[in-house]
Amino acid sequence: MKTNSLSSTIFSSLTLVFLLSSIPSSNALASGTTLAVVDSTSTVCGIVSANQSRNIVCYRHGLIIPAVPDVSFSSISGGKNYFCGIISGNYSILCWDTVSSNTTFQRRRLYYNGTVLYENLSVGDSHVCATVVNLGTVSCWRINKGFVLPSRFDRFSSITSGFGFSCGILKGNDSGSVRCFGNVNGSIAEKIENEFMNVSMASLVAGESHVCGLDSKGFLVCRGSNNFGQINVPDQIKPLEYSDLALGAEHSCAIRRSNGSVVCWGGRGLFSVNATKSISFEVIVSGSNFTCGLTTNNFSVVCWGPGWFNNGSASVFKLPLPPILPGVCVQSSCSECGIYPHSQYLCSSFGNICKAKPCWPQIEVLAPPEGESTLQPRVPVSSSKTLTKGLLAFVIVGSIGTLAGFCTVVYCLWTGVCFGKKKVHSSVQPTITRAGSFNCVAFSNYSPPSRASTIRRQSSRIMRRQRSGTSSTRQPDKSEEFTLAELVSATNSFSPENKIGAGSYGVVYKGKLTDGREVAIKRGETSTITRVFQEKESAFESELAFLSRLHHKHLVRLVGFCDEKDERLLVYEFMKNGALYDHLHDKNNVEKSSSLLNSWKMRIKIALDASRGIEYLHNYAVPSIIHRDIKSSNILIDANWTARVSDFGLSLMSPDSDQDYIPTKAAGTVGYIDPEYYGLNVLTSKSDVYGLGVVLLELLTGKRAIFKKDENGGTPVSIVDFAVPIIMEGELSKILDQRVEPPEMNEKEAVELVAYTAIHCVHLEGKDRPTMADIVANLERAFTLCDSSSHGSISSDTVSVGSD
């Protein structure tokens, strides 16, 4: 079981004080973690720390080899000839062969599905297993005909894999029991399971043919093959003496909780710990006959053992890898066991590292074993001297960089000088002050206050009728895969003349394929500066995951993709009439006849089209989706003047029906972001409703989401703060866009209905906003009114505002 201890940070006047603590989490020779080894090629890989794109980088025989694609991964696991990783979001598993080439890794996608998500990745000698998120059932890949899977009724809290078998700890009624499965021939799985029969385990780690772990009382227990003494555990003074484990073919190693030192047993006596006796470790992993560890000092990786490449067993080899994460970054408040110290910095503010379950109590500092040097204790002490100079320098430099980067983002967003007309994605909301900030540095609180008074799930008034478009498919369709050469040719080498816009992921170019199809090609930026603005998941993977399975008349269709030579591109159908934002706010659209959108009927139709697309995401997609960035520049118009929702780079799956909210760091665009989402980090489908409400106000007034009243300058004003009070006073006509002819009697009623729908959409509290089904119903009625001869006025009381 993996024990991760890292430094806790208190930032005040640029002074960092760290206190070390002991943090257990599961690990194995081949279990999902942030550090992994491939046995046959002595390849060591890790997920880079303090990097917004949590990419994988590897070391092999003197070479640093990045794992392509350069996207965010949550965990990795290594086997005999290859290693695998789960992409952040848990919907995709990739594997890399380390044998076929000396300079690159051959990649294969093992699993891809946005519906069933996996965790607890575990690679054996050749097979790969993982458990379904929350459910705990096991799926395995690359298995032979003699590999027997566990019962479909078994639910696992964790799994680990050896050579030809896997074992896991059951949850539920059999919590703590060990269940093993695998190849029938040899029956090693059955042998190990029987030897654990009467032992309740809290963690498990597999070697080639043996398994070790901590029992429910914290004592180290090993079972299985013992040809070389690999299960002869050392004497234990008291429970919880050991934490992280790493098992090979003939040896076993563990980290002492007291000081982070490593003790090994078995292995023909060749795993000397003299070379590591003065090193404190956070994580250790093993190949068949070598071990590697992540150091407490500066998160560097060292390896030792008789099987390590060009290295004797009596020395330690430091790998030239960048600092590696000591644990998996997750979108959680870690309420059960607490947050790993300074995890927001290590995860680049995109998640937390949770202290692993079970939540062991702190252990008192033990005297070092006889003959060994004293290490700094791994538990909190009263002095900050436990922080090593290397770690202090690493964090100070990183913190200063983060501080400077954050201030740069704020400046660019406020002045607009960095991106011209492009609206930059940011979690900055100028009208809201968040607690816990210090100058330009904001410390997000991942344990939000009680939301019972502000976030509720009420009975839904969703109208379960199918609107225009088809229902979602449960399996993703295959998108076309283009070569980079094809897309270079289609865009005239991505010439500036072909640039038509930009999104959350990159620059968009118009292109023409060899078969004559006109397409829009979104090219991801790969520079370090651009990565600062990307969200927790790769926008490329997010859009590919969502759009490959979404089919609706009012969603932009994904044609295909390209993932080649560090280039990631998405190919969409071309929207001839551009973005709604350009029609409303382009300086050339100043005459009443300059755009077909300068009629109330057409503007209401565009609003209705967009709302139908969003309603599909919320109510009919399986699983349902929250867009997170609804705005006028993400509503595109095709050749038939049909509006479609685009840009799914920030989208997330909605919570299950029995959950109230998704706690997540706010993301979106200034002026459109939901104040409740921004202020409490609470994401619901009502966040999309708020964004649509701002778009409706744009359609009514012709003004931007954030604008200046004085053409020569002045203080920026939110369209919500400007328009809502006037609409509530019954003075709508004073703020209507003058480029559109004043509404006639029937149109006046329709426009009033849109206005009152808009002000309900932008309520501060999500519970007071209408559902998308209600909004669609109102806009359908408004569109019908434009062609009717009905008269009268609409009041806010007649607007459908049911909440869920």
N, C-alpha and C positions, 0 to 999 in steps of 0.2 A: 504494500500500500504506500502510495506516494506521500511523503511529508514535505510540504513546501514551506520554508520559513524565509521571509523577506523583511525588508525594512519598512517601517511605518514613518510617514512624513508629516511634519507640521511646518507649514510655510508661513513665515512672518518676517517682513523686512528682508526678504531674500536670504533668510537663515533657515537651513533644513536640519531638522533633528530627527533621527531614525531610532526606533526601538525594534529589536528583533523579536519575532514570535514564531511559534511552531505551528505549522499548518499541514495536516495530513490530507492527502488526496490519492486516488487510486492510480497505480502504475504497474507495468509488467514488462517482461521481455518483449511482448508484442501487444501492449494495450495502448489505447489512444491517450496521448499526452502531448506535450509541446517539444519533446526531444525523442528521437528515434534512431535506431541503427539498422543497417542492412548487413546481414552476417557474412555472406560470401564475398562481398566486395569491400568490406570494412568502411562502408559509407555512413556518415553521421549527418543527420539533418535536424533542423530546428526551426521553429516559428519565431521570426525576428521580433524583439521586444521594442516597445515605445515607437512603433511604426504604424501609421494609420492604415496602411495596406499590410496586414499581418501575413506577409508572404513567407515562403519556405526557402531556406538556403541550405546547401549541403557542402560537406567537405569529403573529398576522396583522393587519396594518394597525392597530396600536395596541391590539388585544384579546388577552387571554390566554384560550385555549380549551382545556379539558381534553378528552382523548380518552376517550370512554365505550366500554366499561366501565372502571372504575377498578380494574384488576387488574394483576398483574405481567407485564411483557413482557421478553423477552430482547434483541430487536433490532428495528430499524425500518428502512424504506427508502422513499424518495420518488420519484415520477415526475412526469409533466406536470400531471395534475389531481388526483391522489390519492396517499396514502401507505399503507403496509401495515406490520403488525407481527406478530411471532411471539410468542404467549403463552408464558410460562415453562413448560417441560415439552415444548415443540416439537410439540404435537399439534394446534394450532389457529392459523390465519392469519386475521387480520381486516384489512379495508381501510376507509379513510375518504375520502369524496368531499369536497373542500374548496371546490367550485365552487357547489354547490346552495344554500348558505346563508351569510350573512355572520357569523352568531353561533354556529352549531353545525356539526358535521360529520355527514354521513349515513354510517352504518356498515353494512357488509355483511360477512358471514362468507364467506371465500373457501375455507377448508379446515377440516375438523374430523374427526379420526380418531385414536384412542388407540393404534392399531396401527403405523401408518407415521409416523415423526417426521421433521420437516424442519429444516434449518439453511441458512446462506448465502443468506438472503432477498435478492432483487435485483429491483427494479422499474425497467423501462425507461420509454419514453414512455407506453405503455399496457399492456404485457404484464408479467406477474409470474412469476419463476422461483425455484426453490429446489432444494437437493440433499437426498437422503435421508440422515439421520444415519448415519454410519459407512460406508454403502454408497457414496455419492457419485454415484448416478444422478440425472438432472435431470428435474423435472416443471415444466411451465409452464401458466399460466392466462391467460385473457383474450387469447388469440392468435387471429389470423385464419387463414383457410384456406391462405394462402400462407406461413405460418410453419413452417419445417422444423426439427424437433427433432433433437438429436444422436442418435447410435446408442445403443441400450439397453446396449451393451457399454462405452460410455465412462464412466469414473469420474473425477469432478472433486474436487479439494481445495478449490477456490473458484470462484465465478462473479461476473461483473459485467455490467451491462446498459446499453446505449445506446438510441438511437432506432431501434427495429425490429430490433435484434440483441442477442445476448448472447455473451460470450466467457468461457472458463474455463481454468484450468490443470489438466491431467490429472495423475492419480497412478497409481501402479503401474509397469508396464513403460515407459510413456510419460511418466514423471514430469517435469514442467517444460515439456512441450509445450503450445502454445496451440491450443485448439479453439474455433471460433466457429460460431454458428448463428443462424437468424432468417429474415426475409422474403427470398424468392427474388428479388423485384423490387428492383433496385438493387445487389444482390450485395455490399453493404458488408462483410458478415460474411466472405465468401470472400476479399475483398481484404485485410482485416486479418489473417486467418489465414495467408494466403500470405506476407505481409510479416514475420510472426513465425516463419516456417518453420524456420529454423536457429538460433533463439535459445531458450535454456532460461530460463524465467521463474520468479521466486519470488513475484511479486505482480502483479495487474492492476487497472486502474481505467479505466472507460469514460466518455467524454464523449458528445456527441451523435453524432459520426461518427468519433471517433478513440479510441485506447486507449494508455495509458501504464502503466508498471510498472517494477519493479526486476528485473534479471536475476539469475541465480544467483550472480554476483560482486558484486552490489550497485550496479551502474551503472544510471542512469535511461535507459529506452528508450521511445520513442513511435512509433506507427505509425497509418496511416489518413489521413483528410482533412487537408490542410495549407493550406487556402485563406487562412488568416489567421495562419500561422506557429505554430499551436498544437502542432505536433510538433517544432518547432525547440528542442530542449532546451538549457538554458544549459550553459556549459562546466563540466565536473566536475573538480575538483582531484584527487580520489581517490574510490574506491568508498565506498558507504554515506554519501555526502554528504547525500542527501535521503531522506526517509522517507514521511510521509503525503502523499497526492496528492488533488487535487480538480479535475475536468475539467468544463468547460461546453460550449457550442456552438462558441465561437471562441477559448477561452482554456484555459490549464492553469496550475495552481498546485501548489507543493510546500512542505513544511516542511523547513528545514535541521535535520539531526540535532544539530548543534553547539550551537545556541542557541534553537531553536524559532521562528525568524523565518520569514516566508513570502516566497517568490520566485514571480513569475508571468511568463508569456510568451504571445505571441499576443494575441488580443482587441483588435486595432486600437490597441494601446498605451493602452487606457483603464483597465487594471487596475493603477493606481498602487499601489506598496507603501509609499509614503512615509507613508501614514496608519497602517500597521501595523508600521513598522520597529522600534518599541520594544516590541512585544507578542510574547510567547512563546505558542505554540499547542500544544495536545495533539492536536486533531482538526480537520480542515477538510473541508467539503463544498461543492458548487457547484450552482447552478441554471444555466440557459442562459447568463445574463450577469450573475451576481452570485455571490459566495462568502461563506460564513459559517464561523466557527471557534470552537472551545472553548478558552478561555484557560487557561494554566497558573496564572495569578494566583489565581483563585477559581472556576474552572469556569463562568464566565459565557460567554454567546454574543454575538459581535459579527458584523456583516455589512457588506459594502462592495461597490462595483462599480457600473457604469453602470445596471444593471437593478434595483438595489435600490430598494424603494418609498420615494419622497420623499427620496432620498439621492444626493448627488453621488459621483463616483468618487474624489474626493480626501479623503473623510472616512469615519469609521467610526461605525456606529450600534450602540449597546449595547442588546440586547434585555432587557426586564424579566422574564426567565425565572428560575426557581430554578436552583441548581447542577445540572449535568447529568453523568451518568456518563461517564467517559472510555473505557469499554470494556464488553464484555458480561460479566455475572456468570454464572458457570457452577458446577456442582457437580463440581469437580475439584480434585485436589491440585496441578495444574500442574507435574507432575514433569519434563516435557520441557524447558521453557524458564524455569520459575520463576514466582513470583506477582508480579503488579503491586503495587508498594508500597502498603500500607495498604488493600488491596482489601477486606478483611473489613469495615472501617468503611464504605467506600463502598457495599458490597453489604449493609449492615445485618446482617452476620454470617450471611447466607444465600447463601453462595457466594464465589467468588474471581474476580478478573479475571486471566486468564493472560497472561503475556508471549507475544506471538504468534509463530508459526513463520514463517520459519526463525529460529533463535535467533542473531541477528547479534551479533558481539562488540561491546564498547564502542568508541566512536570517540574519538580524542583531541580536545581542544578546539581549534577552529580560530579564527584571527583573523577578526573580522567583515569583511565586504566593505568596500572603500574607500568612504568617505563615509557609512557607516551607523553608528549608535550601537552601543555594546557592550551585549549582553544577558548575563544570568546564564547560564552554561553549563548544558546539560541533562544532563550526566553527573555521577556522584558526585564531590564534592570534599571536602576535609578540614574545611570550615567549614559550619555550619548556616545561614549567612547567605543561602544560596540560597533559603531559604523566604521568600516574600513575606508582608507583614503581613496581607494579605487572606486568604490560604490558612491562615495560622496561626490567625487569629481564627475562621475557618469550622470548622476541625477541632477547636479547643479547645471551642467552644460545643457542637458535635455530640457530642464525646466525653463532656463533662460530662452532657449530656442522656441519652446512652446509659447512663452509669454510674448516674444516678439512676433511670432506667427499670428497669434490671436489678435494682437493690436493691429497688425497689418490687415487682417480680414475686416475688422471693424472700420478701419479707415477707408478701405476700398469700397465697402458697402455704403458708407455715408456719403463719400464724395463722388463715387462712380467713375473715378479717373482710371481705375485699373482695367475696367471691362467695357468701357463705352456704354452702349445701350443695354448690354446683357445684364439681366438681373441675377445676382449671385445667390446661390443657396447659402443660407446662414440660419443659425438658431438665434440670431440677435433680433430683438424686438425693441425698437427705440422707445416705445411708450410704457414699457414694463420694467420695473427694477426688481432684480432677483436677489434674494437674500444670500449671504455667504460669499460675496464677491470682494476682491481686494484689488483695487486699481483695475488693470486690464485682465486679471486672472479671475475666472469664476470657478468656484468649486461646486460642482453639481452634487446634489443630495440624492443618492439612489434609494433612500428610504423615505418616500414622500409622506407628507402628513396624511391623517385620516381623510378619506374622500367620501365618506358616507353621506355628507351633506351636499356634495357637489356632483358626484358621479353615481347615478343609479341606473339600473336596468328595469324599465317598466314594461308592461305588456305591449308588444309591438302591434302597430297598426299597418304593418307592411301589407300592401295589396299584392297577393300572390297570383298575379296574372303575368303572362309572358308578354313582354313588349317587343318592339322590333328588334330583330337579331335572334341568334340561336342561343341555346343554353350552353354552359361550359362543358368541356370534356374533362374526364378524370385522368386521362393520359395525355401527355404532351405530344403534339404533332411534330413530325420531323421537319425542321426548317432547312432550307437550302444552305449548303456550306460553300462559300465562295473562296477562291484563292485571292491572295493579296494582289497579285498581278491583274486579275480581272477588275478589281475595284479601283486600282490605280488607273487603269485604262478608262474605266467608266467615268472617272472624275477629272480626267486630263491631269493626272498626277496631283490631285487635290489642289487644284489651282484656286487662287483667291476669287476668281470670277465665278467659280462654282459654289462658293460658300453661301448658304442660305439661312444659317442660324446657329444656335448652340443650345445645349440642354444640360441636365445634371451630370451627364457623363462625358460629353465632348462636343466637338464642332460638327455641324451637319453640312453635307455637301449634296448638291444635285448631281445625279449620275444617270447614264444611259447604258444599260447592259447590251451585250452583243446581240441579244434577241429582240432589241428595240424597246424593252420596258424601261420607263422612266422610274427612278427610285430616289429615295433620300438615304444617304449613307452617313451614319453617325460614327465618327472616328474618335476613339478614346485617347485622351492626352496621357502621355507617359512620363512627363516631367515631374520632378519632386514638388515644384510649386503647385502644380495642378492637383496633386494628390491631397493637398491640405484641404481642399474643398469637397472631397468625396466623402460620402457617408459611410456607416459602419460596414455595409456590404458593398462589394464591387457593384457599381451601377450596371456594368456589362452583364454580369451573372444574373443580377436581379431582373433586368429587362428581358433577357433571354429566357429565364425561368418562367416569368409571368406571361409574356406575350406569346410564347410558343404553345400555350394551352388556352389562350383567351380568343374567342371569336364572336365579334359583335359588330353590328353595322356602325356603331358610334365609338369604336375603339380603333386606333390606327393599327393596321395589320403589319406584322413582322414577316418579311419575305425570307430573310436568311441572315447569316453571320459569317464572320471570318476571324479565326484565332490563329495567327501565324506570325512568327518572328517578333514576338513581343507586341504585335499590333492586334488590337481587338476592335472589331467594327461590327455594327449592326445595320442591316439593310431593311428599309421600310418601303411601303408603297408611297409614291410621291403625292403630296397634297398640293394640288395646283394653285389653290387660292390662299396658301400660307396660313399664318396664325391670326387668331381673333385680335390679339394685341396690336398687330400692325394695322389692321383695319380701323381700330378705334383710336390709336395714338400716333400713327405715322404722320409726320408733318405734311406729307403730300396729300393726305386725306382731309383737306380743309373745305372743299366745295361739297355741296349737298349731292351733286351728281357723281362724285368721284368713286363711290363704292355702293355696290348693291346692298350692303348692310345698312345703308342710311334710310331704312324704313322700319317702322316698329314691328310690323309683321315678321320681317326677316330676322330682326334681332331676337324676337321671342322664339322663333324657330331654332336659331342657333343655341339659345339657352336651353330649350327643350331637348335638342339633340344631345348636348353635353350632359344634361341631367340623366338622360336615359342610359348613357354610357357609364356614368358613376353608379347609378342604381344597379346596373348589371354587376359591377364589381362587388357591391355590398350585399346584394340579395341572391344572386344567381350563380356567381362564380363559386367553384368548389375547390379548395376552401375560399371563403370570401376574402376580399382584398381591400386594404385601405391605401389609397393613392399617395397621400401625404404632401402632394404639391400641386393641388388644383389652382390654376391661375390662367389668365387669358392667353399667355404665350404658350401654354400647353394644350390649348384647344385649337386644333387645326381644321381647315376647311378644304374639302376636296373639290374636284371639277364641277360637281353637281350642287355645290353649296350646302353640302351636308357636313355638319360639325362632328369631329371625332376627338376623343381624349387621347393624349399622347404622353410620353416620357414617364416610364415606370421605374426610373433609377432609384427612387427613394421609397418605393412601395413596400408594404409589409402585409403579411397575412393577418387577418383579424383574429381576435381571441376566440376560444371555444365559447359556445353558448352559455356555459355555466360560469364564465369568468366575467369580471366587471370591467377590466381595463388592461391595457398593456403599458407597463411602466417603461419608458424609453426616452433617451435623450432627444429633445425636440430638434426637428429638422424641417426645412421648408424655405419659403421665400418671404422676405420682409414685406409686410402689408397684407399678406394672405394667411399667415400662420395663425392658427387657433390660439387665442390668449390663454385658454385653460390648459391646452397641451403644452404651451411654452412655460407657463407658470408652475405647473405641477408635474410635468413630464408624463402626463396621462394621455394616452392615445386611444381614441375610439373612432368609429365611423363618423361621428359628429364633427371631427376635425376637417374632414372633406366637405361637410355641409357648410362650415364657416367659409372655406375658400371659395365655394360656389356662390355664397352670398355676396362676397366681394366682387366676383365676376358679374353678378346681376346688377350691382350698383354701377360698375363700369359701363355696362350696356345702357343703363338708364341715363347716366350723366355724361358719358364720354370722357371722364377723367380717369387718371391713373390711380392705382391703389394707394400710392403715396405721391402727393403732388404739392406744388407751391401755389398759394392763392395769387401771389403777385408774380406776374410774368418776368419781372426783373430780379426775382429772388424772393427771399423771405423764409420763414420757418416752414419746414415740411408738415403737411397735414394728412392725416389718414382719411380716406374716402368714407370710412365708417363713421368717424367722428364728425365729418362734414355733412353727410347726407341723412343719416338716421334722424337727428332732431328735426330737420326740415320736413321730412316725410311724416313724422309723428304729428307735426303741427298742421298737416293737411295742405302744405305748400309745395307739393311735388312739382308742379308746373314751373316753379322758379329755378329748378336745378336740372331739368331735362336737357339733353344734348340738343343744342340749337341747329346742328347739322341735319337733324331729322325734322320733317314738317310736324307742327303741333298735332297731336293725336285727335282724330275725329271722335265722335261720341262713343262709338263701339270700341275704338282703339283706346280711348281714355280709360274705359273700364278695365281693359286688358292690361294696360300699363300700370294702373293702380294695383292690380292683383299681383303683378310681378314685383312692384315696389314693397308691398306689405309682406310678400314671401321673403324678399331679400332681408328685411329688417328682423324677421324671425330667425333667419339663418345665421345672423351675426350676433345673436345673444351671447353674453359673456359665458354663461354656463351651458354646457352641452345638453343637459337634460331639458332645457327650454327650447332647443332647436328642433325643427321638424325632421322626419326621416326622409330619405331620398324618395320613397314611394309617395309621400305626401307632396313633395316638391314637384315631382313629375305630374301628379294629378292637377296641381294648381297651374302649371305651365301648359298642360294640355287644354285646360279650360280657357286660359288666356289666349292661346293660339286660336281656339275655336271662336272666341269673342271677336277677333279681328275680322272675321268673315260674316259675323252675325249682325243683326240690326237691333240687338238688345240694348237697353239703355239703363242708366242708373249708375250708382257708384259702389265701390267696394270698401268695406271697413276692415280693419285688422281682425275684428272678431269673426269674420266669415272665412278667414284663411285657414286651410288645413294645416295644423301644426302638431300633429300627434308625435310623440316621442317614444323611443323604445327603451 
